[in-house]
Amino acid sequence: MMNKIQFGMPTLIENKTLEDNVALCSRLGLRFLELNMNFPEYQADRLEETDCLIQAAEKHGLYYTIHLDENLNIADFNMLVTDAYLETVRRTIAVLKKLVYLRDTYGDKSQPLTVNMHMNHGIFITLPDRKVQMYERDFDNYMASFKAFRQKCEEWIGDADVRVVVENTDGFRDYEKKAIEYLLESPCFGLTWDIGHSKAVGETDVPFIMAHTDRLCHFHIHDGTENPPKNHLALGDGEIDLAARLNLAEERNARCVLETKTIAALEKSVAYLKSMSMQK
């Protein structure tokens, strides 16, 4: 199993530079680095300096995926905000299209390169007896934004082997599920299963994810617990049935990011995977 899955790592806050991340990725025998646009050094204008990305990747024989800013909100009611986020996605897709050849050289051509995104819940209004999600109240406007988003992504991606993948976080809202299902009607979109996030919220997203396993193409792998809710633990430090999740990743020919937050936890996770392989 372990030999068939392409494992990678996220950019880590302990690493100050791209070279630090790439060198660690190579030292641990991982195949790709997921560039996180929450970091100032991986904003769109910096990523557009693709020569630097390519030189670092070629030096160590690896490739990249990209994680969009977690605050990304393509349905914001303020169109100035929405337009800025849409432009960010456009530029990010353009960068990744230039990096496909790294995947072809150092990765698996059967797996599309992924741009990972979160669903922004939007704001809610607190009433005496309940909370009202604004996107649920104004669902027609919300869906109109996602219809435009899907069309734009299809235009930006074209025939490139790039896919925008939607990640679960703290439980999909009902209105979000409808928007995701609309996105998944397009071949330009897929799903990311973050198994640690899933565990920490009592696996509430599992029925939705399992109903769409045919669209799973990316995993964030880290351990977690339900009570108390914890995630981003090193593999083996939580309660998740890791073998079952990795078996599904293999079945779906999905990449797996070992999404711990520290170098020590990442090293422990890589060692855990090696021990799993030896037990096979």
URQUI-V624035 format. One record per residue. N is the residue number from 1. PSI is psi in radians with two decimals (NA if undefined). NEAR is the number of other ideal C-beta (glycine too) atoms within 10 Angstrom. D_CENTER is the distance of its C-alpha to the mean C-alpha in whole Angstrom. Layout:
# URQUI-V624035
((N:PSI:NEAR:D_CENTER) (N:PSI:NEAR:D_CENTER))
This chain:
# URQUI-V624035
((1:-0.88:14:22) (2:-0.53:13:20) (3:-0.33:7:22) (4:-0.35:10:20) (5:2.38:19:16) (6:1.98:20:14) (7:2.50:22:13) (8:-3.03:22:12) (9:2.76:25:11) (10:2.88:23:10) (11:2.34:23:12) (12:2.50:20:15) (13:-0.41:12:17) (14:-0.40:12:20) (15:2.16:18:20) (16:-0.43:10:21) (17:2.90:11:21) (18:-0.74:21:19) (19:-0.68:14:21) (20:-0.78:14:21) (21:-0.79:24:17) (22:-0.71:23:18) (23:-0.71:15:21) (24:-0.74:20:20) (25:-0.80:28:17) (26:-0.76:17:20) (27:-0.60:11:23) (28:-0.01:17:21) (29:0.38:10:20) (30:2.79:21:17) (31:-0.41:20:16) (32:2.83:26:13) (33:2.25:27:12) (34:1.93:23:8) (35:2.18:24:10) (36:2.03:20:9) (37:0.12:24:11) (38:-0.32:14:12) (39:2.46:18:15) (40:-0.54:7:18) (41:-0.11:15:18) (42:0.59:20:15) (43:2.87:15:16) (44:-0.73:18:17) (45:-0.52:7:20) (46:-0.68:16:19) (47:-0.46:22:17) (48:-0.22:15:20) (49:1.14:10:22) (50:-0.40:17:20) (51:-0.69:9:24) (52:-0.74:13:22) (53:-0.77:23:19) (54:-0.76:16:21) (55:-0.75:12:24) (56:-0.72:20:22) (57:-0.75:24:20) (58:-0.59:13:23) (59:-0.62:12:25) (60:-0.04:16:23) (61:0.89:14:22) (62:-3.11:22:18) (63:-3.05:24:15) (64:2.61:28:12) (65:3.01:27:8) (66:2.44:23:7) (67:2.04:26:5) (68:2.75:22:8) (69:2.29:19:10) (70:-0.36:15:10) (71:-0.05:12:13) (72:2.25:19:13) (73:1.67:20:15) (74:0.08:23:17) (75:0.29:24:19) (76:2.49:18:21) (77:-0.39:15:25) (78:1.91:9:25) (79:-0.43:10:25) (80:-0.70:7:25) (81:-0.83:14:22) (82:-0.80:17:20) (83:-0.63:12:22) (84:-0.72:13:20) (85:-0.67:20:17) (86:-0.72:19:17) (87:-0.63:11:19) (88:-0.78:17:16) (89:-0.76:21:14) (90:-0.83:15:17) (91:-0.60:16:17) (92:-0.76:27:14) (93:-0.71:23:14) (94:-0.69:17:17) (95:-0.85:21:16) (96:-0.59:27:14) (97:-0.58:17:17) (98:-0.29:15:19) (99:0.05:21:17) (100:-0.62:17:17) (101:-0.46:11:20) (102:-0.73:21:19) (103:-0.74:25:17) (104:-0.59:13:20) (105:-0.72:13:22) (106:-0.06:17:20) (107:-2.54:21:17) (108:2.02:15:18) (109:-0.28:10:19) (110:-0.08:7:18) (111:2.11:19:14) (112:2.62:23:13) (113:2.47:23:11) (114:2.49:25:8) (115:1.93:24:7) (116:2.39:23:4) (117:2.63:25:6) (118:2.77:20:8) (119:2.19:23:11) (120:2.13:17:14) (121:-0.34:18:17) (122:-3.11:19:19) (123:2.85:11:23) (124:2.72:15:25) (125:2.25:10:29) (126:2.04:8:31) (127:2.97:8:34) (128:-0.56:4:37) (129:-0.05:5:35) (130:3.00:8:32) (131:2.37:9:29) (132:2.07:12:28) (133:2.21:18:24) (134:-0.59:16:25) (135:-0.50:24:23) (136:-0.73:16:24) (137:-0.75:13:28) (138:0.91:15:27) (139:-0.65:15:25) (140:-0.74:6:27) (141:-0.69:12:26) (142:-0.86:21:22) (143:-0.58:16:22) (144:-0.65:12:24) (145:-0.69:19:21) (146:-0.52:19:18) (147:-0.74:13:21) (148:-0.70:14:21) (149:-0.80:22:18) (150:-0.77:20:17) (151:-0.75:12:21) (152:-0.75:15:20) (153:-0.67:22:16) (154:-0.69:14:19) (155:-0.77:11:21) (156:-0.67:19:19) (157:-0.69:22:17) (158:-2.27:10:21) (159:0.23:5:21) (160:2.65:16:18) (161:1.09:15:16) (162:2.48:25:13) (163:2.41:24:11) (164:2.15:26:9) (165:2.34:24:6) (166:2.21:22:7) (167:2.46:21:6) (168:2.57:24:9) (169:-1.58:17:10) (170:0.54:14:14) (171:2.02:16:15) (172:2.36:20:15) (173:2.78:16:18) (174:-0.70:9:21) (175:-0.54:21:20) (176:-0.67:23:17) (177:-0.70:15:17) (178:-0.70:14:19) (179:-0.72:24:17) (180:-0.76:19:14) (181:-0.61:13:17) (182:-0.76:15:19) (183:-0.71:22:16) (184:-0.19:17:15) (185:-0.28:9:19) (186:2.42:15:18) (187:-0.15:11:17) (188:-0.06:21:15) (189:2.70:23:12) (190:-2.96:23:10) (191:2.54:25:8) (192:2.28:25:6) (193:1.95:27:8) (194:1.83:25:8) (195:-0.43:29:11) (196:-0.81:23:13) (197:-0.75:23:12) (198:-0.78:24:13) (199:-0.73:24:16) (200:-0.35:24:17) (201:0.47:18:18) (202:0.46:12:20) (203:0.54:14:18) (204:-0.40:12:18) (205:-0.12:21:15) (206:-0.81:15:17) (207:-0.73:9:19) (208:-0.78:16:17) (209:-0.79:20:14) (210:-0.42:11:17) (211:-0.19:11:19) (212:0.61:17:16) (213:-0.42:13:16) (214:-0.24:10:17) (215:0.08:20:14) (216:2.20:20:11) (217:0.09:20:10) (218:2.48:26:7) (219:2.50:26:7) (220:2.01:24:7) (221:2.03:25:10) (222:2.78:29:13) (223:2.86:24:16) (224:2.99:21:17) (225:2.76:16:20) (226:-0.72:16:21) (227:1.81:8:25) (228:2.74:6:24) (229:2.06:14:20) (230:2.57:17:19) (231:-3.06:23:15) (232:0.47:20:14) (233:2.72:22:17) (234:2.58:21:18) (235:2.31:24:18) (236:-0.18:15:22) (237:0.09:18:22) (238:-2.68:20:21) (239:0.10:13:22) (240:2.49:24:19) (241:1.47:10:20) (242:-0.65:19:18) (243:-0.72:12:20) (244:-0.73:10:20) (245:-0.71:18:16) (246:-0.58:23:16) (247:-0.71:13:19) (248:-0.70:17:17) (249:-0.72:24:14) (250:-0.75:15:17) (251:-0.66:11:18) (252:0.01:19:16) (253:0.84:14:15) (254:2.55:23:12) (255:2.72:28:10) (256:2.07:23:10) (257:2.19:25:8) (258:1.55:25:11) (259:1.07:24:10) (260:2.96:26:13) (261:-0.12:16:15) (262:2.75:13:18) (263:-0.74:16:19) (264:-0.76:11:22) (265:-0.61:20:19) (266:-0.79:24:17) (267:-0.72:16:20) (268:-0.65:18:21) (269:-0.71:25:18) (270:-0.74:20:19) (271:-0.66:14:23) (272:-0.76:17:22) (273:-0.69:22:20) (274:-0.67:12:23) (275:-0.63:11:26) (276:-0.70:16:24) (277:-0.68:11:25) (278:-0.40:8:28) (279:-0.20:7:29) (280:NA:8:28))
